[in-house]
Amino acid sequence: MRTVSIFPGSRSGAAIAAAALLALSTGCGPGTDGPAGGSPGPADGPTSYTAKDTDITAEQGERFAVTVDQNASTREYWYLVDPEPDSSVLVSRGRDHASDSGEGAGAGGRLAFTFEAKGKGVTRFTLLHCTFTTCQGNTSELPPETTAPSDTPATEATPSQAPERITYTVTVD
């Protein structure tokens, strides 16, 4: 039997072609990178909750995110404020903003606060939701100095209202 190479003049061309074909075919299977049993693994990213999911159960070592809508162009911001979670039970791993498809003025997005369950127990944390009418003197990184209504009205006719505070209860098994 005569071997025909796809690389004329190369004796190892067939071997290279066979190795490339094998590498391509084995990388396209239906398997997953996550652990057996369908549990989310590190490749799947953290479990995601919405602002309304105020009771969360997690396992030790699990990461999860609370994702909220945010539009910085309209001075709408979210902050992790005191009381922060008990660090022996839950640790904050930061926040990440993802813009919606629009990049111009008024484009909103989502802000994800990520946490890691460290030890068994129950703890709470609070997110503060500020809008241009509820907080004064805040920026995307700096929450307002107070969480009470502002003494300075947002407009001449309407004083600002108190910002929304959402408290989350996390149980780590």
TASULLIN-V961086 format. One record per residue. N is the residue number from 1. OMEGA is omega as a letter, one per 20 degrees, with the letter a starting at -180 (NA if undefined). BURIAL is 1 if it has 24 or more other C-alpha atoms within 12 Angstrom, else 0. Layout:
# TASULLIN-V961086
n = [N,N]
omega = [OMEGA,OMEGA]
burial = [BURIAL,BURIAL]
This chain:
# TASULLIN-V961086
n = [1,2,3,4,5,6,7,8,9,10,11,12,13,14,15,16,17,18,19,20,21,22,23,24,25,26,27,28,29,30,31,32,33,34,35,36,37,38,39,40,41,42,43,44,45,46,47,48,49,50,51,52,53,54,55,56,57,58,59,60,61,62,63,64,65,66,67,68,69,70,71,72,73,74,75,76,77,78,79,80,81,82,83,84,85,86,87,88,89,90,91,92,93,94,95,96,97,98,99,100,101,102,103,104,105,106,107,108,109,110,111,112,113,114,115,116,117,118,119,120,121,122,123,124,125,126,127,128,129,130,131,132,133,134,135,136,137,138,139,140,141,142,143,144,145,146,147,148,149,150,151,152,153,154,155,156,157,158,159,160,161,162,163,164,165,166,167,168,169,170,171,172,173]
omega = [a,r,r,a,r,r,a,r,a,r,a,a,r,r,r,r,r,r,r,r,r,a,r,a,a,a,a,a,a,a,r,r,a,r,r,r,r,r,r,r,a,a,a,a,a,r,a,r,r,r,a,a,a,r,a,r,a,r,r,r,a,r,r,a,r,a,a,r,r,r,a,a,r,r,r,a,r,a,r,a,r,j,r,a,r,a,r,a,a,a,r,r,r,a,a,a,r,a,r,a,a,r,a,r,r,r,r,r,r,r,a,r,a,a,r,r,a,a,a,r,r,r,r,r,a,r,r,a,a,r,a,r,a,a,r,r,r,r,a,a,a,r,r,a,a,r,r,r,a,r,a,a,r,r,a,a,a,r,a,r,r,r,r,r,r,r,a,r,a,r,r,r,NA]
burial = [0,0,0,0,0,0,0,0,0,0,0,0,0,0,0,0,0,0,0,0,0,0,0,0,0,0,0,0,0,0,0,0,0,0,0,0,0,0,0,0,0,0,0,0,0,1,1,1,1,0,1,0,0,0,0,1,1,1,1,0,0,1,1,1,1,1,1,1,1,1,1,1,0,0,1,1,1,1,1,1,1,0,0,1,1,1,0,0,1,1,1,1,0,0,0,1,1,0,0,0,0,0,0,0,0,0,0,1,1,1,1,1,1,1,1,1,1,1,0,0,0,1,1,1,1,1,1,1,1,1,1,1,1,1,1,1,0,1,0,1,0,0,1,1,0,0,1,0,1,1,0,0,0,0,0,0,0,0,0,0,0,1,1,1,1,1,1,1,1,1,1,1,0]
